[in-house]
Amino acid sequence: LMRLNAEIGTAKSVDIPGYYVGGKTGTSEKVVNGQYSKTRLLAAFMAVFPSDKPRYLVTILLDEPQPTPETKGFATSGWNAAPTAGLVVKRIAPMLGITPRFDLPTADRQILAVTAGTRQ
């Protein structure tokens, strides 16, 4: 499911071709003076790769990210923490000896293949 999030969900910006990254976004509102703030956020993203046989986990945590024109005015993790994780994975994967693979099926096909054997 984490791979599916990178393919078609809120983490599409972490989908680095060949590295089969999966992940989960998370954005929380900080408490200011006893109230949740809509503008003071904590954005997080956890990326796993390669997601078919996870070996590495990258966590990105951004304290009070600011909306920019590049993020279309959003400050949520899908617009800032996830792309940052994608850049980190793209840079460190070759250093870790992970070679790009382009022969893997999409996540939805892998999920169907796994669950097909569990149906009765």
ZAGU-138293 format. One record per atom (N, C-alpha, C, O): residue in one letter; atom name; x, y, z. Coordinates in nm, 2 decimals. Example, Ala and Ser with C-alpha at 12.3 -4.5 7.8 and 13.67 -1.06 7.14 Angstrom:
% residues 2
r / a / east / north / up
a / N / 1.32 / -0.57 / 0.78
a / CA / 1.23 / -0.45 / 0.78
a / C / 1.32 / -0.33 / 0.78
a / O / 1.42 / -0.33 / 0.85
s / N / 1.28 / -0.22 / 0.71
s / CA / 1.37 / -0.11 / 0.71
s / C / 1.29 / 0.00 / 0.79
s / O / 1.34 / 0.11 / 0.80
% end
This chain:
% residues 120
r / a / east / north / up
l / N / 0.08 / -0.12 / 0.00
l / CA / 0.00 / 0.00 / 0.00
l / C / 0.09 / 0.13 / 0.00
l / O / 0.05 / 0.23 / -0.06
m / N / 0.20 / 0.12 / 0.06
m / CA / 0.29 / 0.24 / 0.06
m / C / 0.34 / 0.27 / -0.08
m / O / 0.36 / 0.38 / -0.11
r / N / 0.36 / 0.16 / -0.16
r / CA / 0.40 / 0.19 / -0.29
r / C / 0.29 / 0.25 / -0.38
r / O / 0.31 / 0.34 / -0.46
l / N / 0.17 / 0.20 / -0.35
l / CA / 0.05 / 0.26 / -0.42
l / C / 0.04 / 0.41 / -0.39
l / O / 0.00 / 0.49 / -0.48
n / N / 0.07 / 0.45 / -0.27
n / CA / 0.07 / 0.59 / -0.23
n / C / 0.17 / 0.67 / -0.32
n / O / 0.14 / 0.79 / -0.35
a / N / 0.28 / 0.61 / -0.35
a / CA / 0.38 / 0.68 / -0.43
a / C / 0.34 / 0.68 / -0.58
a / O / 0.38 / 0.77 / -0.65
e / N / 0.26 / 0.58 / -0.62
e / CA / 0.22 / 0.58 / -0.76
e / C / 0.11 / 0.67 / -0.79
e / O / 0.11 / 0.74 / -0.89
i / N / 0.00 / 0.66 / -0.70
i / CA / -0.12 / 0.74 / -0.74
i / C / -0.17 / 0.82 / -0.62
i / O / -0.28 / 0.89 / -0.64
g / N / -0.11 / 0.82 / -0.51
g / CA / -0.16 / 0.89 / -0.39
g / C / -0.10 / 1.03 / -0.37
g / O / -0.05 / 1.09 / -0.46
t / N / -0.09 / 1.06 / -0.24
t / CA / -0.04 / 1.19 / -0.20
t / C / 0.11 / 1.20 / -0.21
t / O / 0.17 / 1.31 / -0.19
a / N / 0.18 / 1.09 / -0.23
a / CA / 0.33 / 1.09 / -0.24
a / C / 0.38 / 1.07 / -0.38
a / O / 0.49 / 1.02 / -0.39
k / N / 0.31 / 1.11 / -0.48
k / CA / 0.36 / 1.09 / -0.62
k / C / 0.49 / 1.15 / -0.64
k / O / 0.57 / 1.10 / -0.73
s / N / 0.53 / 1.26 / -0.57
s / CA / 0.65 / 1.32 / -0.60
s / C / 0.77 / 1.24 / -0.55
s / O / 0.89 / 1.28 / -0.58
v / N / 0.75 / 1.14 / -0.47
v / CA / 0.86 / 1.05 / -0.42
v / C / 0.89 / 0.94 / -0.52
v / O / 0.98 / 0.86 / -0.50
d / N / 0.81 / 0.92 / -0.62
d / CA / 0.82 / 0.81 / -0.72
d / C / 0.94 / 0.83 / -0.81
d / O / 0.93 / 0.89 / -0.92
i / N / 1.06 / 0.78 / -0.77
i / CA / 1.18 / 0.80 / -0.84
i / C / 1.19 / 0.68 / -0.94
i / O / 1.20 / 0.56 / -0.89
p / N / 1.19 / 0.70 / -1.07
p / CA / 1.19 / 0.58 / -1.16
p / C / 1.30 / 0.49 / -1.13
p / O / 1.42 / 0.53 / -1.12
g / N / 1.27 / 0.36 / -1.13
g / CA / 1.37 / 0.25 / -1.11
g / C / 1.40 / 0.21 / -0.96
g / O / 1.45 / 0.11 / -0.94
y / N / 1.36 / 0.30 / -0.87
y / CA / 1.39 / 0.27 / -0.73
y / C / 1.28 / 0.21 / -0.65
y / O / 1.30 / 0.17 / -0.53
y / N / 1.16 / 0.21 / -0.70
y / CA / 1.04 / 0.14 / -0.64
y / C / 1.02 / 0.19 / -0.49
y / O / 1.02 / 0.11 / -0.40
v / N / 1.01 / 0.32 / -0.48
v / CA / 0.99 / 0.38 / -0.35
v / C / 0.84 / 0.37 / -0.30
v / O / 0.76 / 0.39 / -0.38
g / N / 0.82 / 0.35 / -0.18
g / CA / 0.69 / 0.36 / -0.12
g / C / 0.70 / 0.45 / 0.00
g / O / 0.80 / 0.48 / 0.05
g / N / 0.58 / 0.50 / 0.05
g / CA / 0.59 / 0.59 / 0.16
g / C / 0.45 / 0.64 / 0.21
g / O / 0.35 / 0.60 / 0.16
k / N / 0.46 / 0.71 / 0.32
k / CA / 0.34 / 0.76 / 0.38
k / C / 0.36 / 0.91 / 0.42
k / O / 0.46 / 0.94 / 0.49
t / N / 0.27 / 0.99 / 0.38
t / CA / 0.27 / 1.13 / 0.42
t / C / 0.20 / 1.15 / 0.55
t / O / 0.11 / 1.07 / 0.59
g / N / 0.23 / 1.26 / 0.62
g / CA / 0.16 / 1.30 / 0.75
g / C / 0.18 / 1.45 / 0.77
g / O / 0.29 / 1.49 / 0.78
t / N / 0.07 / 1.52 / 0.79
t / CA / 0.08 / 1.66 / 0.82
t / C / -0.01 / 1.68 / 0.95
t / O / -0.12 / 1.63 / 0.96
s / N / 0.05 / 1.75 / 1.05
s / CA / -0.03 / 1.78 / 1.17
s / C / -0.03 / 1.93 / 1.20
s / O / 0.07 / 2.00 / 1.16
e / N / -0.13 / 1.97 / 1.26
e / CA / -0.14 / 2.11 / 1.30
e / C / -0.09 / 2.12 / 1.44
e / O / -0.12 / 2.04 / 1.53
k / N / 0.00 / 2.22 / 1.46
k / CA / 0.05 / 2.25 / 1.59
k / C / -0.05 / 2.31 / 1.68
k / O / -0.14 / 2.38 / 1.64
v / N / -0.03 / 2.29 / 1.81
v / CA / -0.12 / 2.36 / 1.91
v / C / -0.05 / 2.49 / 1.95
v / O / 0.06 / 2.49 / 2.00
v / N / -0.13 / 2.60 / 1.93
v / CA / -0.08 / 2.73 / 1.97
v / C / -0.19 / 2.80 / 2.06
v / O / -0.30 / 2.81 / 2.02
n / N / -0.15 / 2.83 / 2.18
n / CA / -0.24 / 2.89 / 2.28
n / C / -0.37 / 2.80 / 2.30
n / O / -0.48 / 2.85 / 2.31
g / N / -0.35 / 2.67 / 2.30
g / CA / -0.46 / 2.58 / 2.33
g / C / -0.55 / 2.55 / 2.21
g / O / -0.65 / 2.49 / 2.22
q / N / -0.51 / 2.60 / 2.09
q / CA / -0.59 / 2.58 / 1.97
q / C / -0.50 / 2.52 / 1.86
q / O / -0.38 / 2.55 / 1.85
y / N / -0.57 / 2.44 / 1.77
y / CA / -0.49 / 2.39 / 1.66
y / C / -0.47 / 2.51 / 1.56
y / O / -0.57 / 2.58 / 1.53
s / N / -0.35 / 2.52 / 1.51
s / CA / -0.32 / 2.63 / 1.41
s / C / -0.33 / 2.57 / 1.27
s / O / -0.27 / 2.47 / 1.24
k / N / -0.40 / 2.64 / 1.18
k / CA / -0.41 / 2.60 / 1.04
k / C / -0.28 / 2.64 / 0.96
k / O / -0.26 / 2.59 / 0.85
t / N / -0.20 / 2.73 / 1.02
t / CA / -0.08 / 2.78 / 0.95
t / C / 0.05 / 2.73 / 1.00
t / O / 0.15 / 2.74 / 0.94
r / N / 0.05 / 2.68 / 1.12
r / CA / 0.18 / 2.62 / 1.18
r / C / 0.17 / 2.47 / 1.18
r / O / 0.10 / 2.41 / 1.27
l / N / 0.24 / 2.41 / 1.09
l / CA / 0.23 / 2.27 / 1.06
l / C / 0.36 / 2.20 / 1.09
l / O / 0.46 / 2.26 / 1.10
l / N / 0.34 / 2.07 / 1.11
l / CA / 0.45 / 1.97 / 1.11
l / C / 0.43 / 1.87 / 1.00
l / O / 0.33 / 1.80 / 1.00
a / N / 0.52 / 1.87 / 0.90
a / CA / 0.51 / 1.78 / 0.79
a / C / 0.61 / 1.67 / 0.80
a / O / 0.72 / 1.69 / 0.82
a / N / 0.56 / 1.55 / 0.77
a / CA / 0.65 / 1.43 / 0.78
a / C / 0.63 / 1.34 / 0.66
a / O / 0.52 / 1.33 / 0.61
f / N / 0.73 / 1.27 / 0.63
f / CA / 0.72 / 1.16 / 0.52
f / C / 0.82 / 1.05 / 0.56
f / O / 0.93 / 1.08 / 0.59
m / N / 0.77 / 0.93 / 0.55
m / CA / 0.86 / 0.81 / 0.57
m / C / 0.86 / 0.74 / 0.43
m / O / 0.75 / 0.69 / 0.38
a / N / 0.98 / 0.72 / 0.38
a / CA / 0.99 / 0.65 / 0.25
a / C / 1.07 / 0.52 / 0.28
a / O / 1.16 / 0.51 / 0.36
v / N / 1.02 / 0.41 / 0.21
v / CA / 1.09 / 0.28 / 0.22
v / C / 1.13 / 0.25 / 0.08
v / O / 1.06 / 0.28 / -0.02
f / N / 1.25 / 0.18 / 0.07
f / CA / 1.29 / 0.14 / -0.07
f / C / 1.39 / 0.03 / -0.06
f / O / 1.46 / 0.02 / 0.04
p / N / 1.40 / -0.05 / -0.16
p / CA / 1.29 / -0.08 / -0.26
p / C / 1.17 / -0.14 / -0.19
p / O / 1.18 / -0.23 / -0.11
s / N / 1.05 / -0.09 / -0.23
s / CA / 0.93 / -0.13 / -0.15
s / C / 0.89 / -0.27 / -0.17
s / O / 0.81 / -0.33 / -0.09
d / N / 0.94 / -0.34 / -0.27
d / CA / 0.90 / -0.48 / -0.29
d / C / 0.98 / -0.57 / -0.19
d / O / 0.94 / -0.68 / -0.16
k / N / 1.10 / -0.52 / -0.15
k / CA / 1.19 / -0.59 / -0.05
k / C / 1.26 / -0.48 / 0.03
k / O / 1.37 / -0.45 / 0.01
p / N / 1.18 / -0.42 / 0.12
p / CA / 1.24 / -0.30 / 0.19
p / C / 1.37 / -0.33 / 0.26
p / O / 1.38 / -0.43 / 0.34
r / N / 1.47 / -0.24 / 0.24
r / CA / 1.59 / -0.25 / 0.31
r / C / 1.63 / -0.12 / 0.38
r / O / 1.70 / -0.12 / 0.48
y / N / 1.57 / -0.01 / 0.33
y / CA / 1.60 / 0.12 / 0.38
y / C / 1.48 / 0.20 / 0.41
y / O / 1.38 / 0.19 / 0.35
l / N / 1.49 / 0.29 / 0.52
l / CA / 1.38 / 0.38 / 0.55
l / C / 1.44 / 0.52 / 0.57
l / O / 1.55 / 0.54 / 0.63
v / N / 1.38 / 0.62 / 0.50
v / CA / 1.42 / 0.76 / 0.51
v / C / 1.30 / 0.83 / 0.57
v / O / 1.19 / 0.82 / 0.53
t / N / 1.33 / 0.91 / 0.68
t / CA / 1.23 / 0.99 / 0.74
t / C / 1.27 / 1.14 / 0.73
t / O / 1.38 / 1.18 / 0.76
i / N / 1.17 / 1.21 / 0.67
i / CA / 1.19 / 1.36 / 0.66
i / C / 1.08 / 1.42 / 0.75
i / O / 0.96 / 1.39 / 0.74
l / N / 1.13 / 1.52 / 0.83
l / CA / 1.04 / 1.59 / 0.92
l / C / 1.07 / 1.74 / 0.90
l / O / 1.18 / 1.78 / 0.92
l / N / 0.97 / 1.82 / 0.86
l / CA / 0.98 / 1.96 / 0.84
l / C / 0.89 / 2.03 / 0.94
l / O / 0.77 / 2.01 / 0.95
d / N / 0.96 / 2.12 / 1.02
d / CA / 0.89 / 2.20 / 1.12
d / C / 0.84 / 2.33 / 1.06
d / O / 0.93 / 2.41 / 1.02
e / N / 0.71 / 2.35 / 1.05
e / CA / 0.65 / 2.48 / 1.00
e / C / 0.70 / 2.51 / 0.86
e / O / 0.75 / 2.62 / 0.83
p / N / 0.68 / 2.42 / 0.76
p / CA / 0.71 / 2.45 / 0.62
p / C / 0.62 / 2.56 / 0.57
p / O / 0.51 / 2.58 / 0.62
q / N / 0.67 / 2.64 / 0.48
q / CA / 0.60 / 2.75 / 0.43
q / C / 0.55 / 2.72 / 0.29
q / O / 0.62 / 2.66 / 0.21
p / N / 0.42 / 2.77 / 0.26
p / CA / 0.37 / 2.75 / 0.12
p / C / 0.45 / 2.84 / 0.02
p / O / 0.50 / 2.95 / 0.06
t / N / 0.47 / 2.79 / -0.09
t / CA / 0.55 / 2.86 / -0.20
t / C / 0.47 / 2.85 / -0.33
t / O / 0.38 / 2.76 / -0.34
p / N / 0.51 / 2.93 / -0.43
p / CA / 0.45 / 2.91 / -0.56
p / C / 0.47 / 2.77 / -0.62
p / O / 0.38 / 2.71 / -0.69
e / N / 0.59 / 2.71 / -0.59
e / CA / 0.62 / 2.58 / -0.64
e / C / 0.53 / 2.47 / -0.58
e / O / 0.50 / 2.37 / -0.64
t / N / 0.48 / 2.49 / -0.46
t / CA / 0.39 / 2.40 / -0.39
t / C / 0.24 / 2.44 / -0.41
t / O / 0.15 / 2.39 / -0.34
k / N / 0.22 / 2.53 / -0.50
k / CA / 0.08 / 2.58 / -0.53
k / C / 0.02 / 2.64 / -0.41
k / O / -0.11 / 2.63 / -0.39
g / N / 0.09 / 2.69 / -0.31
g / CA / 0.04 / 2.75 / -0.19
g / C / 0.01 / 2.65 / -0.08
g / O / -0.04 / 2.69 / 0.02
f / N / 0.05 / 2.53 / -0.10
f / CA / 0.03 / 2.43 / 0.01
f / C / 0.15 / 2.41 / 0.09
f / O / 0.27 / 2.43 / 0.04
a / N / 0.14 / 2.37 / 0.22
a / CA / 0.25 / 2.35 / 0.31
a / C / 0.24 / 2.21 / 0.37
a / O / 0.31 / 2.17 / 0.46
t / N / 0.16 / 2.12 / 0.31
t / CA / 0.14 / 1.98 / 0.36
t / C / 0.25 / 1.89 / 0.31
t / O / 0.32 / 1.93 / 0.21
s / N / 0.27 / 1.78 / 0.37
s / CA / 0.38 / 1.69 / 0.35
s / C / 0.39 / 1.64 / 0.20
s / O / 0.50 / 1.61 / 0.15
g / N / 0.28 / 1.62 / 0.14
g / CA / 0.28 / 1.57 / 0.00
g / C / 0.35 / 1.67 / -0.09
g / O / 0.40 / 1.63 / -0.20
w / N / 0.35 / 1.80 / -0.05
w / CA / 0.41 / 1.90 / -0.13
w / C / 0.55 / 1.94 / -0.09
w / O / 0.62 / 2.01 / -0.17
n / N / 0.60 / 1.90 / 0.02
n / CA / 0.73 / 1.94 / 0.07
n / C / 0.81 / 1.82 / 0.12
n / O / 0.93 / 1.80 / 0.08
a / N / 0.76 / 1.75 / 0.22
a / CA / 0.84 / 1.64 / 0.28
a / C / 0.86 / 1.53 / 0.18
a / O / 0.97 / 1.47 / 0.17
a / N / 0.76 / 1.49 / 0.11
a / CA / 0.77 / 1.38 / 0.01
a / C / 0.87 / 1.41 / -0.10
a / O / 0.95 / 1.32 / -0.13
p / N / 0.86 / 1.53 / -0.16
p / CA / 0.96 / 1.55 / -0.27
p / C / 1.10 / 1.56 / -0.21
p / O / 1.20 / 1.52 / -0.28
t / N / 1.12 / 1.61 / -0.09
t / CA / 1.25 / 1.61 / -0.03
t / C / 1.30 / 1.46 / -0.01
t / O / 1.42 / 1.43 / -0.04
a / N / 1.21 / 1.37 / 0.04
a / CA / 1.25 / 1.23 / 0.05
a / C / 1.29 / 1.17 / -0.08
a / O / 1.38 / 1.10 / -0.09
g / N / 1.22 / 1.21 / -0.19
g / CA / 1.25 / 1.16 / -0.32
g / C / 1.39 / 1.20 / -0.36
g / O / 1.46 / 1.12 / -0.42
l / N / 1.42 / 1.33 / -0.34
l / CA / 1.56 / 1.37 / -0.37
l / C / 1.67 / 1.30 / -0.29
l / O / 1.77 / 1.27 / -0.34
v / N / 1.64 / 1.27 / -0.16
v / CA / 1.73 / 1.20 / -0.08
v / C / 1.75 / 1.06 / -0.13
v / O / 1.86 / 1.01 / -0.14
v / N / 1.64 / 0.99 / -0.16
v / CA / 1.65 / 0.85 / -0.21
v / C / 1.73 / 0.85 / -0.35
v / O / 1.81 / 0.76 / -0.37
k / N / 1.70 / 0.94 / -0.43
k / CA / 1.76 / 0.95 / -0.56
k / C / 1.91 / 0.96 / -0.55
k / O / 1.99 / 0.91 / -0.62
r / N / 1.95 / 1.04 / -0.45
r / CA / 2.10 / 1.07 / -0.42
r / C / 2.17 / 0.95 / -0.35
r / O / 2.28 / 0.91 / -0.39
i / N / 2.10 / 0.89 / -0.25
i / CA / 2.17 / 0.79 / -0.17
i / C / 2.16 / 0.65 / -0.23
i / O / 2.24 / 0.56 / -0.19
a / N / 2.05 / 0.62 / -0.30
a / CA / 2.03 / 0.48 / -0.35
a / C / 2.16 / 0.43 / -0.43
a / O / 2.20 / 0.31 / -0.40
p / N / 2.22 / 0.50 / -0.52
p / CA / 2.34 / 0.45 / -0.58
p / C / 2.45 / 0.43 / -0.49
p / O / 2.53 / 0.33 / -0.50
m / N / 2.46 / 0.52 / -0.39
m / CA / 2.57 / 0.50 / -0.29
m / C / 2.55 / 0.37 / -0.20
m / O / 2.65 / 0.31 / -0.15
l / N / 2.43 / 0.33 / -0.19
l / CA / 2.39 / 0.21 / -0.11
l / C / 2.40 / 0.08 / -0.20
l / O / 2.37 / -0.03 / -0.15
g / N / 2.43 / 0.10 / -0.32
g / CA / 2.44 / -0.02 / -0.41
g / C / 2.31 / -0.06 / -0.47
g / O / 2.30 / -0.17 / -0.52
i / N / 2.20 / 0.02 / -0.46
i / CA / 2.07 / -0.01 / -0.51
i / C / 2.07 / 0.03 / -0.66
i / O / 2.09 / 0.15 / -0.69
t / N / 2.06 / -0.06 / -0.75
t / CA / 2.06 / -0.03 / -0.89
t / C / 1.91 / -0.01 / -0.94
t / O / 1.82 / -0.09 / -0.89
p / N / 1.89 / 0.08 / -1.03
p / CA / 1.75 / 0.10 / -1.08
p / C / 1.70 / -0.03 / -1.15
p / O / 1.77 / -0.09 / -1.22
r / N / 1.57 / -0.06 / -1.12
r / CA / 1.50 / -0.17 / -1.19
r / C / 1.38 / -0.12 / -1.26
r / O / 1.30 / -0.04 / -1.20
f / N / 1.35 / -0.16 / -1.38
f / CA / 1.24 / -0.11 / -1.45
f / C / 1.14 / -0.22 / -1.49
f / O / 1.05 / -0.20 / -1.57
d / N / 1.16 / -0.34 / -1.44
d / CA / 1.08 / -0.45 / -1.48
d / C / 0.97 / -0.49 / -1.37
d / O / 0.91 / -0.59 / -1.39
l / N / 0.95 / -0.41 / -1.27
l / CA / 0.85 / -0.44 / -1.17
l / C / 0.71 / -0.40 / -1.21
l / O / 0.69 / -0.30 / -1.27
p / N / 0.61 / -0.48 / -1.17
p / CA / 0.48 / -0.44 / -1.19
p / C / 0.43 / -0.33 / -1.10
p / O / 0.50 / -0.29 / -1.01
t / N / 0.32 / -0.26 / -1.14
t / CA / 0.27 / -0.16 / -1.06
t / C / 0.22 / -0.21 / -0.93
t / O / 0.19 / -0.33 / -0.92
a / N / 0.20 / -0.13 / -0.83
a / CA / 0.17 / -0.17 / -0.69
a / C / 0.03 / -0.24 / -0.69
a / O / 0.01 / -0.34 / -0.62
d / N / -0.06 / -0.19 / -0.77
d / CA / -0.20 / -0.25 / -0.77
d / C / -0.19 / -0.40 / -0.82
d / O / -0.27 / -0.48 / -0.77
r / N / -0.11 / -0.42 / -0.92
r / CA / -0.09 / -0.56 / -0.97
r / C / -0.03 / -0.65 / -0.86
r / O / -0.06 / -0.77 / -0.85
q / N / 0.07 / -0.60 / -0.79
q / CA / 0.13 / -0.68 / -0.69
q / C / 0.03 / -0.71 / -0.57
q / O / 0.03 / -0.82 / -0.52
i / N / -0.05 / -0.61 / -0.54
i / CA / -0.15 / -0.63 / -0.43
i / C / -0.25 / -0.74 / -0.47
i / O / -0.28 / -0.83 / -0.39
l / N / -0.29 / -0.73 / -0.60
l / CA / -0.39 / -0.83 / -0.65
l / C / -0.32 / -0.97 / -0.65
l / O / -0.39 / -1.07 / -0.62
a / N / -0.20 / -0.98 / -0.69
a / CA / -0.13 / -1.11 / -0.69
a / C / -0.12 / -1.17 / -0.55
a / O / -0.14 / -1.29 / -0.54
v / N / -0.09 / -1.09 / -0.46
v / CA / -0.07 / -1.14 / -0.32
v / C / -0.21 / -1.18 / -0.26
v / O / -0.22 / -1.29 / -0.20
t / N / -0.31 / -1.10 / -0.28
t / CA / -0.44 / -1.13 / -0.22
t / C / -0.52 / -1.24 / -0.30
t / O / -0.61 / -1.30 / -0.24
a / N / -0.48 / -1.27 / -0.42
a / CA / -0.55 / -1.37 / -0.50
a / C / -0.54 / -1.51 / -0.43
a / O / -0.63 / -1.59 / -0.43
g / N / -0.42 / -1.53 / -0.37
g / CA / -0.40 / -1.66 / -0.30
g / C / -0.47 / -1.67 / -0.17
g / O / -0.47 / -1.78 / -0.11
t / N / -0.52 / -1.56 / -0.12
t / CA / -0.59 / -1.57 / 0.02
t / C / -0.74 / -1.57 / 0.01
t / O / -0.80 / -1.59 / 0.11
r / N / -0.79 / -1.56 / -0.11
r / CA / -0.94 / -1.56 / -0.12
r / C / -0.99 / -1.71 / -0.12
r / O / -0.92 / -1.80 / -0.17
q / N / -1.11 / -1.72 / -0.07
q / CA / -1.17 / -1.86 / -0.07
q / C / -1.30 / -1.86 / -0.14
q / O / -1.36 / -1.97 / -0.15
% end
